[in-house]
Amino acid sequence: MSKTKEFHRPDNWSKAHQLLKRSDVQTVPLVVGPRPIALDDRAGDAFVDLEKLHLNYIQLGEDGIVHIGAMVTLQDIYQSELVKSQAGGVLTEAAYFSATLGLRNLASLAGTITNAENPPDVPLALMALDAVVTVQKDENQTHQVALHEWMKDCTKVLLPGEAILEVGFPAQPTASGALVRINRTPRDKAILAAVAVLYIDNGLCSKASVSLAGANPAPVRLLEVETLLKGKSLTSELLAQAAQLAENQAQPLGDYLGSVVYRTAMASVLTKRAISQAMNATK
Amino acid sequence: MNIHLKLNGKDTDLVVIQDESLLTALRRAGMWSVKHGCETGECGACSVLMDGKLVPTCVMLAPQADGHAIETVEGMSEINTIHPIQKAFTEMGAVQCGFCTPAMVLATKALINKEMYPTLEDARDALSSTICRCTGYVKPVEAIMRAAAMLRGEEVPPIDGGGIPMDIAFGLTGESDLGRDLPDFVKGGSGSEVKIKKDVKIAPWVTPESQTDVVGRPEIKVDAVKLAKGKPAFTDDINLPGMLYAEMLTSPHAHARIRNIDTSKAKALQGVHAVLTYKDVPRVIYASGGQSWPNPKPWDQVSLDNKVRFVGDRVAVVAAETPEIAREAIKLIDVDYEVLPIVLDPREAGKPGAPVIHDEPDAVGIPDASHNLVNVVDAVWNDVDKVFAECDRIFENTYYTPKQQQGHIEPHICITYWDEDERLVVRTSTQVPFHARRMLAPLIGLPIKRIRVIKPRIGGGFGGKQEMLIEDLAAHLTLATKRPVRLEYTREQEFTSSRSRHPMYVTFKIGVMNDGTIRALDMNVISDTGAYGSHSLTVASVSGLRGLSTYKADALRFHADIYYTNKAPAGAFRGYGAPQGMFGLEVIIDEIAHSLGFDPLEFRRRNAVDVGDHIPISTALGEGGTIEQYVLSCGLQECFDKAAKSIQWERRNDPKWRVDPERPNIRRGLGVATCMHGTAIPGLDMGGASIKMNDDGSFNVQVGATDLGTGSDTVIAQIIAETLGCRLEDIIIYSSDTDMTPFDVGAYASSTTFISGGSAKKAAEIVRRQIIDRAAKMLETTSEGMYLRHRQAIAADGRSVSLEAVALNSLHTVDQQQIMGTASFMSNYAPPPFGAQFVEVEVDTETGMVRVPRMVMAVDCGTAINPMTASGQIEGGQLQALGMAISEGMEYDTEGNVLQKRFGDYRIYEADEAPEITAILVPTYEPSGPYGAKAVAEIPMDGVGPAVSNAIFDAIGVRLRELPVLPEKVWKGIQEK
């Protein structure tokens, strides 16, 4: 008979770490994403509820970083004025489209970036915002991973004993942003999605961040596209080049929602559309 | 472990298992309103308020609630009180099956607590967490707005109005219209000049100005209050001492023979009471479709077999002390499979060399098992080829409709137990309690008289519960263990092991004249029944019946080949073959109209059937025998008028409307489809009703009719109340208990208002006559001209006596007599309801995405006995149909595994993405139905798919002949254009 799984709710990191680092009992942080896994299917023999560790903050630090605690819910993100003021509210929109109200109330940021099956919107938006994940290694030590690196295989980044502390990104109130998606119904998980965050100064793109999901095995930053756009006027010719780059980089896995051919073609369409919409948002 | 929480405002300590769900813990604590609909938090039926916020509890561990405040609807009202939110939901008709209603009520509470003046957008967002398969979210959104107004202290308008003219309700049909001969033209063949004869006497108290008191009015559903309050009304809302929990072991292979199965380890597990395999239960061949005796063939199933035919097929079943032990036992069963080749495409299944799915020698009625051919249907009227030869143009194309899952939020669930008389009680969520009892008896070796089937409230069915799907397994386990047994499907099992709509390839060949006259229709179907033949014959027949009835023609021909494949079986699903047939028909009609240069609406108007028209194909395809069918009432042209006006059909000719300057990649279009359905199965469907009068002038009613959330209990009670001159609250209705109520075939074929309502009206007329006779004696007058109204028996001279006085007189005073009546009703006529479906689309020309901002459907359902419930059916049905058009289609990998095993992946429309949905009722009076009623339940499934396809063509000139219209399909069409 399977043993009943343990439940713990430590009130400090020290206790949490002691639990999480156990090698004899597979112990995992209790986090839920916008596409929850059924309780019976969740990995782990023990769950550590991080509720009491005060990880539910959204704040602008003196370092100019927007800090979002790991246990902040998607609804908290959706309702945050600070988040709304960043890059045209692209993360706000991403949080909204990630889940319906009840799941937004339950799903945490940590849960959102630790399951590759989750809707890609929030990770995409955060990637385009240059987000970095801070991991609590033990009670005294943290380390950081850029989210676009993290998302390459988001289920394998955390080591035993570790838990996500927060995700932070540089405040970008003057940037514009856009999230574009292809799906069956308006709120459906995106078949493909793209996010663009742009800084336009005097008609030139001083910085561009573009992320894309659905056209590769994992969400990606389109670094070549970003380089192409930087310092240039975003003409239709340039957008076409950017779209072509995205298409060239696409290596999708096809499924019934979108073949390889379709996803490759849409990589181009969505990249161009995201950049274009972000550009228009600055006007 | 112990947790402490504030439950509905009270400090509460609960003992919980640390890895059980909060849902389980709350239900064990008596919070029956918290429902299980899935295991992944996506349906929202399990939602509660935690610290004022809506959260799904199925994905939360019970200990997570420790230290928090939890609210359920049990805390919102007491006996005899109702919270304004619950009241608003009942008044606005927002409660259909009611399974998700508590979650919606809580979502409303959380919203209004935060925002006293919610917008419609707020309301839709609040409801987005709760998938409702019944309502289309229209009335729940309206309920939120009404509740907010009530809680702000504003006066809200009464929900009233309606009724139908008394002279029509009572004058046209007289007292005993049902079952009487229909107008002469029915017997004499077609003839459009013939009018329905108004040859019955008009009662003197009836005036054209007066309206019915109950019929035709938006009465609150009789079960709405208890459902809004979350009362324990459903199958699982019961706790029986000693109840065991069952789990199924299902096949991981799409086709395999079981060489051996070893259950010894599972049986040895502590807490396990029974493990059953094919070795343990008698091999009795049956068909699982809930249909009248004798069940249509093939009979190709047994309770447990030594062969599996799809991933998810039954292998073994376990009963144990807890669900956890049962699940553990399942893992301990060793099965040695001989894996066999599979076939997944019905177009390949009949070819030489395809694996034979049913090679067992004892299956009955498979025409050609060696070629996986389950059934063949042929029907012909006149010489089709000869007429084709006379036609100016012939059009031919093939259309595909997908395997759609019913998606009722309450899963299949059944609880079986021995009662004190050692009779087996089957408490089950079924649409067909009487069929289930009859079909179950031989499988478990008990006579029918030792089985009682009770149908509590049902959390949606849509045809998925017109099946004896799990009752036999639960019963086998109760027989084996002598204990109560509960068996419930998980949501994943609903996708892997339940039923679905039959996927079909429908080829239409239509011959027309250049003047726009349709001359001949030839319809060819390849249907995929999956691994078993349940409903396969009759579903395909209905495809033909509906596909070949809507338009007049000189010749008709139908052929269907139905094949087995190694996929989960198809079965009954709202529409029952009609949506498949109507998709092909209504798209090809659109193609023809465009090709000939007609406005597609005008082309339909020109060719559609009308009053007096003969439906010749019904004679060949009718399940109940060769009964001629005619159109006795038809409001189709008015449906076209009203719906076209509502959708602003003329916009399609406005180039400015068709493009959006702000979104240059978007093109707009409008599409239309004609809808024509049936009402019950003529010559076959029958229902019974029994009524008795109580001391206070109220009435107990027993009906076999199965209310699966549609409101049939309510409309039946309305019919009776109108006939007996009392109020709806004077009718206490009890339905669907094989021990207590008369027989009824069950809830399917759009039959309940017509058939069960017909029996109710007949029984009420018997009671009415007894009341009038007694009242006449009490008033010392004659019954001539006496009528019942306002709880009075009123004599022609104006004197009256109350129904209560009549009851007391009859029960206690003079010539004591129980005033009561029992009647049954069967009809040889299946009056078709008609509808006009319009859809507006926006197509993204770069991505192929299709958005539907608006749908409008006008329906002629005869008299809408309850316009609120009728419009609710039309709204909810349209959204369910939109799902099939846009997102819902079960896909399989090459090994036969279904790819969508949860709601999120399958994708049912949620509240905040659903289009604006309009339902328009076009009243006609159907002479063969109770108070002029005909069906409304299924017709909303018929037109949305083709209207979407037609609207896409209107928008971008691409013809989509396959549903659902996934973005890539549209994109490909654009590329190939």
Boltz contact constraints between the chains, C-beta under 6 A:
constraints:
  - contact:
      token1: [A, 1]
      token2: [B, 328]
      max_distance: 6.0
  - contact:
      token1: [A, 2]
      token2: [B, 328]
      max_distance: 6.0
  - contact:
      token1: [A, 4]
      token2: [B, 19]
      max_distance: 6.0
  - contact:
      token1: [A, 5]
      token2: [B, 19]
      max_distance: 6.0
  - contact:
      token1: [A, 7]
      token2: [B, 18]
      max_distance: 6.0
  - contact:
      token1: [A, 7]
      token2: [B, 61]
      max_distance: 6.0
  - contact:
      token1: [A, 7]
      token2: [B, 63]
      max_distance: 6.0
  - contact:
      token1: [A, 32]
      token2: [B, 59]
      max_distance: 6.0
  - contact:
      token1: [A, 35]
      token2: [B, 904]
      max_distance: 6.0
  - contact:
      token1: [A, 36]
      token2: [B, 40]
      max_distance: 6.0
  - contact:
      token1: [A, 36]
      token2: [B, 41]
      max_distance: 6.0
  - contact:
      token1: [A, 36]
      token2: [B, 59]
      max_distance: 6.0
  - contact:
      token1: [A, 38]
      token2: [B, 39]
      max_distance: 6.0
  - contact:
      token1: [A, 38]
      token2: [B, 40]
      max_distance: 6.0
  - contact:
      token1: [A, 39]
      token2: [B, 21]
      max_distance: 6.0
  - contact:
      token1: [A, 100]
      token2: [B, 128]
      max_distance: 6.0
  - contact:
      token1: [A, 100]
      token2: [B, 129]
      max_distance: 6.0
  - contact:
      token1: [A, 100]
      token2: [B, 910]
      max_distance: 6.0
  - contact:
      token1: [A, 101]
      token2: [B, 54]
      max_distance: 6.0
  - contact:
      token1: [A, 101]
      token2: [B, 125]
      max_distance: 6.0
  - contact:
      token1: [A, 101]
      token2: [B, 128]
      max_distance: 6.0
  - contact:
      token1: [A, 101]
      token2: [B, 129]
      max_distance: 6.0
  - contact:
      token1: [A, 102]
      token2: [B, 44]
      max_distance: 6.0
  - contact:
      token1: [A, 102]
      token2: [B, 47]
      max_distance: 6.0
  - contact:
      token1: [A, 102]
      token2: [B, 54]
      max_distance: 6.0
  - contact:
      token1: [A, 102]
      token2: [B, 55]
      max_distance: 6.0
  - contact:
      token1: [A, 102]
      token2: [B, 56]
      max_distance: 6.0
  - contact:
      token1: [A, 102]
      token2: [B, 129]
      max_distance: 6.0
  - contact:
      token1: [A, 103]
      token2: [B, 41]
      max_distance: 6.0
  - contact:
      token1: [A, 105]
      token2: [B, 53]
      max_distance: 6.0
  - contact:
      token1: [A, 105]
      token2: [B, 54]
      max_distance: 6.0
  - contact:
      token1: [A, 105]
      token2: [B, 55]
      max_distance: 6.0
  - contact:
      token1: [A, 106]
      token2: [B, 55]
      max_distance: 6.0
  - contact:
      token1: [A, 182]
      token2: [B, 847]
      max_distance: 6.0
  - contact:
      token1: [A, 182]
      token2: [B, 849]
      max_distance: 6.0
  - contact:
      token1: [A, 182]
      token2: [B, 967]
      max_distance: 6.0
  - contact:
      token1: [A, 184]
      token2: [B, 886]
      max_distance: 6.0
  - contact:
      token1: [A, 184]
      token2: [B, 887]
      max_distance: 6.0
  - contact:
      token1: [A, 184]
      token2: [B, 907]
      max_distance: 6.0
  - contact:
      token1: [A, 185]
      token2: [B, 887]
      max_distance: 6.0
  - contact:
      token1: [A, 185]
      token2: [B, 909]
      max_distance: 6.0
  - contact:
      token1: [A, 185]
      token2: [B, 913]
      max_distance: 6.0
  - contact:
      token1: [A, 186]
      token2: [B, 913]
      max_distance: 6.0
  - contact:
      token1: [A, 187]
      token2: [B, 910]
      max_distance: 6.0
  - contact:
      token1: [A, 187]
      token2: [B, 913]
      max_distance: 6.0
  - contact:
      token1: [A, 188]
      token2: [B, 907]
      max_distance: 6.0
  - contact:
      token1: [A, 256]
      token2: [B, 891]
      max_distance: 6.0
  - contact:
      token1: [A, 258]
      token2: [B, 968]
      max_distance: 6.0
  - contact:
      token1: [A, 262]
      token2: [B, 968]
      max_distance: 6.0
  - contact:
      token1: [A, 269]
      token2: [B, 846]
      max_distance: 6.0
  - contact:
      token1: [A, 269]
      token2: [B, 847]
      max_distance: 6.0
